[in-house]
Amino acid sequence: MATTVQAPPVNRWWQLFFGVVAMMAISSPQYVWALFTTDLTKNLGATLPEVQVTFAILIVAQTFLSPFQGYLIDKFGPRSLLSVGAILTALSWVLASMATGIWGLYLSYGLLGGVGTGIIYVGVIGLMVQWFPDRRGFAVGMVAAGYGFGAILTTFAISHGVRTSGVSSTLMLFGAIIGVVGFLAAQGMRRPRPDDLPVAVRNAKLVNANRESAHGYRSSEMLKKPVFWLLFIMMTMMSTSGLMVISQMGAFAKDFGVHDAMVFGMAALPLALTIDRFANGLTRPFFGWVSDKIGRENTMFIAFGMEGIAMTLWLMTSSNPVLFILLSGVVFFGWGEIFSLFPSTLTDTFGTKHATTNYGFLYMAQGVGSVLGGPLAALMHDATASWTPVFATVICMDLTTAVLAIVLLKPMRRKFLSASKEHAADVAPAYK
């Protein structure tokens, strides 16, 4: 009689490693886009606003298609879909290198790139919340930091390539590199079996400050729950705040008179952007780890409140180049952790079984925030001829979200879990 040989347990820390690598591989399309715009404008005979539409398509495709992408990953498995995501991301750059018109750029770098990077982003986040129920905030923060930090490894090489070989050759070469690295990382990733998780996680109570639903809610169930929509509104407000700064920083730095100022022998704006990138990456695992210890909502109150206070001080001292740089780092340190706190909170609340698809719906808040913090914030500035109303709006969003975390989200989640009798601390049922 044939016997089935059970595969040995998989070390989940390797899954975290592969997840970080995959996220680093697909970070460049978003974070180095600015290096291509000047040459693409010349090569395609287009205006800068026309070329910039490509970036908007990339972000919209990455965020608004994420529920569908998450569903496919849940249905067909992470290895296959993450591999497809890496291939699409590579193709987006390779085809963009051969584009002869603006629509070719839209369909390649924009649409294909958004779909490919979105598959990997949502897929990796969905896997980490399953592999690390006891360190969920930290693990999600680490892979989110990989997405934030990844472009640091490619920025200077791509910049050099554009200057020496041209934008087409650079897109072709680095598109292939991105695809190969992402594809290889995907081969090592899969969903956890119950026996893959450490015994302490399977058989003991959670060692952190958070409880997880024992029931894995489907998206159709989740979308009927008020607690999901509260999370969506909160993430939208926080996304709007950070994306306003990311998209408008060059403009308001110029209006504040610090754009060309020199600080420590360096131009203020590039120095601020460099510090911001590190702060934006470091905050994700840090506050994720903090939230594992003291709870998600308590951490939200601290981090979001810190950003609101920093934004207020930033506006009040806007003409001081040194404070402009330092406070910009504090702002990003208080913002970037939304990419570890919200997916962790969502999975704590609605379980791990459909975590990837569920997060796809919440991640759409990032797309909404990109519209509110980008073109609508710019329209508000143009209508008022001042950045003060824009800053005042996002400061209110920060502080309101911080208060909502404690006053509304915390008791609402507690009541939701208790009423459903799914507040058991043992996470094993979520893997049945």
N, C-alpha and C positions, 0 to 999 in steps of 0.2 A: 504493500500500500504506500503510495507516494506521500511524502510529507512536505509541507510548505515551510521553506526556510525563511524566517523573518529577518529582514535586513537589519543590520545593527543600527542603534540610535545614531542620529546625526548631531554633531556638536553645533549648537545654535549660534555660537560665537563666530563660526565660519559663515553662517547665514548673514550675520550682521556685517561681516567683512565684505562679502559679495554684494550686499545691498549698498554699502558705502561706495564701493567701486563703480557699481552701475549708476548710482546717482551722480558721482563725479564725472562720469563719461558723458552724461546728457545735460550737464549744466552749461556748457559753452554756448549752445544756440541762443540762450537768453542773455547771458552775461557778457559775451564778447560781440554782440550784434553791432554795437557802436563802432567797432573797428572796421566794419565793412561798408558802412553807409556812404562815405565819401566816394569811394571807388565804384560802388554799384550805381550811384547817381550818374557818374560820368559814363560808365560802360553801357548803361541801358538808356541813356538819353532821357532820364526821368528827373522829376523834381524831388527834393528831399521829402516833402510831405507824402508824395506818391510812394517813395521807397519805404517810408516809416509805416505805411499801412501793413507791410509785411510783418512787422513786429506785433502789431495789434492782432493780426490773424493767428500768429503763433500762440499768443497768450489765450485768445478766445478758444482756439481749437484744443489747447492743452487743458483748459478748465471746464468749458461747457460740455465737452464730450466725455468727461471723466466718469460719469455714471455708467455710460455704455461700455467704456473701456474696462471699468471695474467689474461689470457683469461678465464680460468675456473672460477676464482673468479667473473669476470665480468658477466659471463654467468649464473652461478648457485647461486650466492649470497655469501656474506662473511661469514655468520654464518656457513653454511654447510661446506664450503671449509676450513675455519680456524679450525673448529672442526676436520676435516680430517687431517690437518697439525699437530695438537696437538697429535692426535692418532699415526700418523706415527713417529713423533719425539719420543714419548714414546716407541713405538715398536722398534725403532732403538737401544735404549739402552738395553731394555729387551732382544732382540735377540742377541745383542752383548755380553751380559753377559753369554749366552749359547754357543757362538761360539767356535768351536774346531779347526778351521783352519783359515788361513789368509783370504781366500775368503769369509768365513762367516762374518768376521769383515768388509771387503770391502762392502758387500751387505747390512749389517745391519747399523752399525754406519756411514759408508760412504754414500752409495746411499740413503737408506731410510731416514737417518738423514738429508741429503742435500735437499731432496724433501720436507720433513716435515717442516724444518725450513725455507726453501725458500718460501713455501706457506704462512706462517704466516708473514714473513718479508715483502714480496711484498704486501700482502693483507692489512696489517695494514697501511703501508705507503700510499697505494692507498686510503684507507678510510679517513685518516687524511687530505689529500689534498682536499677532498670533504667536510668534516665537517667544515673546518676552512679556507675558502677562504680569510678571512680578516686577519688571523694570521697564514697563511700557514707555513711560515718558522719556527715559534716558535713551532707549533703543531707537525710538522714532526721532528723537533729537539728533542722534548720531548720523542717521542716514539723511535727515534734512540738512544737517551741517555739511555733509558730503556734497549735496547739491549747491549749497552756498559757497563752499570752498573750492569746488572742483575747477572752476574757471581760472583760479590763481595759477594752476599748473600750465595752463595753455595760453593765457593772455599775452605774455611777452613773446612766446614762440609764434603765435598767430600774427601778432603785430609785426614782428620781424619778417614773417613770410609775406604779408601783404605789401610791405615796403620793398622787398627784394625780388619776389616772384610774381606779385600781382594777386588780386583777389580770387581769380578763377582757380589758379593752381593751388592756392592755400585752402580754399573750400574743398577741392578734390582730395588733397592729401589728408587734411584733418578730419574730413568726413569719413574717410576709410578708417582712420585710427579710432575715432569715436565708435564707429560701428563694430570693429573687431573687439575692442575692450568691453563694450556693453554686451555683446553677444557671448563672449567667454564668461563674463560674470553671471549671465543668466543661466548658463548650463549648471551652475552649482546650487541653484535656488529651487526650493520646493516647499510645499505646505508641511507643517509639523504633524506627525502622528502623536497620539497621547504619550507613547513611550519615548518619544524624542525629548520630552521636557524633563528636567531634573525631578527627582523624587520629591524634593522639598516643595516644588511648585505644584506637582500633581496631587500630593497627599496632605499637604499642610495648608494652613490659612495663609492668605497673602501677607507678606512681610512689610508691605508698604501701607500708606494711609488711604488707599482707594479700594473700593469694592467693585466687583464686576458682575454684570447680569449673567445669570446661569442660562438664560434663554437667548438664542441667537435670532434676533429680529430680522426679518426680511425688509428690504427697502420699502415695500408697499405698506408694511406695518409701521415702520419708523416714521414715514412721512405723515402719518396721522397723529403723531404724538407732539404735543405743544413743546416739549423739552427740546426736540430736534430743531424746531423753528426758532426757539430762543438761541440755541447754539449758532444757527445760521445767521441770525441778525447780529449776534456778537462778533462772529468771525468777519462778517461783511464790514462792520464798523472798524475793526482793527486792521483789516486788509486795506480799507480806504485810507486810513491814516498813514500806514507805511508806504503804500504805493504812491500817495501824493508826494511824499518826500523823495522817493526814488525817481519819479518821472519829472518833478519840477525843481529839483535841487539846483541844477545849473542856472535856471531862470531866477529863482529867488536869491541865490548867492550873488548874482550880478546886481540885482536890485538893492540888496543889502550893502553893496559896496565891498564885498570880501572876495569876489571872484578871482581877482588878480593879485590879491594881497600875498605877501611872502611870510611864512611862519617856519621858524627853524630851518631857514634856507630853502624851503620848498613852497610851491604854489599852494594856496590854502585849499582850493577845491579838490585837486587830485589827492592831496594828503587826507582830506576829510573822507573822500570816497574809499581810499585804501583802509583807513581805520574802520569805516562803516562795514566794509566787507568782512573784516575779521570779527567785529562785534556781532554782526548778523549771523555768522557761523557759530561762534562760541556760545551764544545765548541759547541755542536750540538744545544741545545736550545738557547744558548747565541747569536751565530751568526745568527741563524734562526730569532730570535727576531730583531737583528740589521737589517737584510735584509728586514724585514717587514717595517722598518722605513726609510731606506735610499736607498733601491733597491738592487736586487740580484747581479747585476754586480759590483756595487760599493763595496759591501761586499766581493765578490770574490777577487777583487783587493787587498783589505786590508789583508784578511786572507791568501790567497795564497802567497802574497808577504812576509808576516810575516814568513811563513814557510820557504820560500826560503832563507831569510836573516838568520833565526835561524839555518838552515842547514849549511849555509856557516860558521857562527861563531862556530858551533859545530865541524866542520872539523878542523878549525883553532886552536881550543883549546882542541883537542881530548884527550890529556893526562892529563887534569885537572879533577879529579873525581867530584868535586863540580859543575863545569860548565857543565860537562857531564850530570849530573842529572838535573840541572835546565834547560838547553837548550833542553833536551829531552822532558821536559814538554811543553816548548814553541812550539817545533816542532809538538807535537800531538795536542796542542790547535789550531794550524794553519791548521791541517789536518782533524780532525774528522768531521768538519762542512760540508764536501762534502756530507754527508748523509742527511743533511737538505737543503742545497742550491740547489743541482742538481734536486732532485725530485720537489721542489717548483718551480724552474725556468721552468722545463719541463711542469708542469701543467699550470703555468701562460701562457705558449706559446701555448699549444695544447689543453687546456680545460680539464674539469673534467669528461666528459662522459665516456671516455675510459682510465682514468688516470692510473688504476691499470695495465692493459695490456701494456700501453705505457711505464710506468716506468720499467716494466719487461725487455723491450728491452734496455733501458738505463743502467739498473743494470748489464747487461752483461759486461759493461766496468770494473766492479770490478773483474770479472773473468779474463779478459785480463790482468789487472793490477797485479793479483796474479801470473801470469806466468812471466810477465816482471820483477816484483819486487822480485820474488822468485828465481826459477832456473836460469833464464837468468842473473840476477844480480850476482848470485853466480859464474856463468861461466865467467862473465866479471872480477870478482875479481881473479879467478883462473888463467885466461889468462894473467893478468897484475901484479899479486902478490901484489896488492895494492887496498885499498878501495877508494883512491882519484878519479879514473875515475868513480866509481859507484856513489859517492856523487856528483861529478861534473855533471853527467848526470841527476840525479833527481833534483838537484838545478836548472839546466836549464829548466827542465820540470815545476817546481813550478813557476819560474819567467815568463816563456813564457805563462803559463796558466793565470797568473795574468794580464799580458798585453793584452792577447786575450779577456779577459772579458770586458775590457773597449774599446779597439780599434776595435774589430771585433764583439763580441757577442752583445754588447749593441746596436749599430746602426743596426745590422742585425735583431735583434728581433723587434726593433721599426719599421723598414721598413716592416717586415713581417706582423705585426699586422695592420699597417696602410693600406698597399696595399690590405689586405683582408677585410678591413672595419670591423674588429673584435676587435678594440681597445676600445670598450665601457667599461667604468669603472663599470657599473652596472653588477654584476655577475649573476643576476637571470636567464638570458637566458641559461646559461650553465647547468641549472638544469631541463630544459624542456625535 
